[in-house]
Amino acid sequence: MTAYDKERTFILTWDGRYLVLPRPLGTVLEQFAQDNDIADYERQALYDMIGVYKGRGYIAGHNRLVPTCGTTNDSVVYYVARRLAGREAIEDGQMVEASFRGRKHQLFRVVIDTSYKTFMNLLEAADEVAGVQLDILEWRMHSYRVKKVNKRDSVRFYAMYGNRRLKSRDLRRRWMMMLVRRVIRDYCTEEECAEIERLIKHYIEK
């Protein structure tokens, strides 16, 4: 998925069709977020947790719509990571040839105008965010005594801190605090933010 022009969006579907939607790319992305229950403030907070502040994708567990470069770049392409079958650096690493699995096992190859390093960094970041989401989901499912989620289905990277996995409960608390920070930092001084965070942390951890 990429911008065809300022008012239209080009899409290559998984059954090989080429579509041009009469809507801007931003509108299509908003609809994807709405359909997959991806709130913008939650998305930003999750990326903040892993220390990535540019090139944020639209992540809902295994549903990952990942950008190929910075989201303000006019040539940015969004792709569904689950359909990615392979990627290869071309033009001395300045471009990427990505292959995608189609509906009937056919393979589509697309040349993307982005560096291979950027492409891989953003894919790994999206997988980390998905890993955090699935860890939180697993904890909730465990609490409700239901079957565990299969995190190894298509997410290859998981949230790692200091070479160790954090427990799902701890991840959920970190995510809650990141959400709080995003809400209050535009309205409070640094000292007020620090005090509010201290009080909330004390409340949720007591």
C-alpha positions in Angstrom: 0.0 0.0 0.0 1.4 3.4 -1.0 0.2 6.9 -2.1 -0.8 7.0 -5.7 -1.0 10.7 -5.5 -2.3 13.1 -2.8 -5.9 12.0 -3.1 -5.6 8.3 -4.0 -4.0 5.1 -2.6 -2.4 2.3 -4.6 -2.8 -1.3 -3.2 -1.5 -4.6 -4.3 -3.8 -7.3 -2.9 -2.8 -10.8 -1.9 -4.6 -12.2 -4.8 -2.6 -10.2 -7.3 -5.0 -7.4 -8.0 -3.9 -3.7 -8.4 -6.3 -1.3 -6.9 -6.4 2.5 -6.8 -8.7 3.7 -4.0 -10.2 7.2 -4.3 -9.0 8.1 -0.8 -5.7 9.5 0.6 -3.3 7.1 2.2 -3.8 8.7 5.6 -7.5 8.0 5.4 -6.9 4.3 4.4 -4.5 3.9 7.3 -7.0 5.4 9.8 -9.6 2.9 8.6 -7.1 0.0 9.0 -6.4 1.3 12.6 -10.1 1.5 13.3 -10.9 -2.0 11.9 -8.1 -3.5 14.0 -8.9 -1.6 17.2 -5.5 0.2 17.1 -5.7 3.4 19.2 -3.0 6.0 18.2 -2.1 6.8 21.8 -1.5 3.1 22.5 0.5 2.6 19.4 2.8 5.5 20.2 3.2 4.3 23.8 4.2 0.8 22.7 6.8 2.1 20.3 8.1 4.5 23.1 8.5 1.4 25.3 11.0 -0.1 22.8 12.7 3.2 22.1 11.5 3.7 18.5 10.1 7.1 17.6 10.1 7.1 13.8 8.5 4.7 11.4 5.8 3.5 13.6 3.6 0.8 12.1 0.0 -0.2 12.8 0.4 -3.3 15.0 -2.4 -5.5 16.4 -0.5 -8.7 17.4 0.0 -10.8 14.3 -1.7 -8.1 12.2 1.2 -5.8 11.4 1.1 -3.1 8.8 4.7 -2.0 8.6 6.2 1.1 6.9 9.3 0.7 4.8 10.8 4.1 5.8 9.8 7.2 7.8 6.1 7.7 7.6 6.4 11.3 6.4 8.5 10.1 3.4 6.5 10.5 0.2 7.7 7.1 -1.0 6.7 5.2 2.1 5.1 1.8 1.4 3.1 -0.1 4.0 3.0 -3.9 3.8 1.4 -6.7 5.8 4.3 -8.5 7.5 2.6 -11.9 7.7 2.7 -12.0 3.9 6.4 -11.2 3.6 8.1 -14.3 2.2 11.6 -12.8 1.7 13.6 -9.7 1.3 16.9 -9.0 -0.4 19.2 -5.9 -0.5 19.8 -4.6 -4.0 21.6 -1.5 -5.4 24.3 -1.8 -2.8 21.7 -2.0 0.0 20.0 1.3 -1.1 16.9 -0.6 -2.3 15.0 -3.7 -1.3 13.4 -6.5 -3.3 10.6 -7.9 -1.2 8.6 -11.0 -2.0 5.1 -11.7 -0.7 2.9 -14.8 -0.5 -0.3 -14.6 -2.5 -3.7 -16.3 -1.9 -2.9 -19.3 -4.1 0.7 -19.7 -3.0 2.0 -17.4 -5.8 4.9 -15.1 -5.1 4.9 -11.4 -5.8 8.1 -9.5 -6.0 8.2 -5.8 -5.3 11.2 -3.4 -5.5 10.9 -0.8 -2.7 12.8 2.5 -2.6 14.3 2.3 0.9 17.5 1.1 2.4 17.7 -2.5 3.5 18.9 -1.5 6.9 15.9 0.8 7.4 13.6 -1.9 6.1 14.9 -4.4 8.6 15.0 -2.0 11.6 11.4 -1.1 11.1 10.3 -4.8 10.7 12.1 -5.8 13.8 10.6 -2.8 15.7 7.1 -3.9 14.6 7.8 -7.5 15.7 8.9 -6.2 19.1 5.8 -4.2 19.6 3.7 -7.2 18.6 5.7 -9.3 21.1 4.8 -6.8 23.9 1.1 -7.0 22.9 1.1 -10.8 22.8 2.8 -11.0 26.2 0.2 -8.7 27.7 -2.5 -10.8 26.0 -1.0 -14.0 27.3 -1.0 -12.7 30.8 -4.7 -11.8 30.6 -5.5 -15.2 29.1 -3.6 -16.9 31.9 -5.5 -14.8 34.4 -8.8 -15.9 32.8 -7.6 -19.5 32.7 -7.9 -19.8 28.9 -5.5 -21.4 26.4 -2.2 -19.6 25.8 -1.7 -17.5 22.6 0.6 -18.9 20.0 3.2 -16.1 19.8 5.5 -18.0 17.4 3.0 -18.0 14.6 4.6 -15.2 12.6 6.3 -12.8 15.1 10.0 -13.4 15.0 11.2 -10.9 17.6 10.1 -10.3 21.1 10.5 -7.4 23.5 13.8 -7.8 25.3 15.3 -5.7 28.0 18.8 -6.3 29.4 19.0 -9.7 27.7 16.1 -11.0 29.6 12.3 -11.4 29.0 10.2 -9.3 31.3 7.2 -11.0 32.8 3.9 -10.3 31.1 2.6 -8.5 34.2 5.6 -6.2 34.3 5.2 -5.4 30.6 1.6 -4.5 31.2 2.6 -2.1 34.0 5.3 -0.5 31.9 2.8 0.0 29.1 0.3 1.6 31.5 2.9 4.0 32.7 3.9 4.9 29.2 0.3 5.7 28.4 0.1 7.9 31.5 3.2 9.8 30.4 1.8 10.4 26.9 -1.4 11.8 28.4 0.0 14.1 31.1 3.3 15.4 29.6 1.5 18.0 27.4 -0.4 19.5 30.4 2.0 19.3 33.4 5.5 20.4 34.3 8.3 17.9 34.5 8.1 18.0 38.3 4.4 17.4 38.3 4.7 14.6 35.8 7.3 12.9 38.0 5.1 13.2 41.1 2.0 11.9 39.2 4.0 8.9 37.9 5.3 8.2 41.4 1.8 8.1 42.8 0.3 6.0 40.1 3.3 3.6 40.2 2.8 3.3 44.0 -1.0 2.6 43.5 -0.6 -0.1 40.8 2.3 -1.9 42.5 1.1 -1.9 46.1 
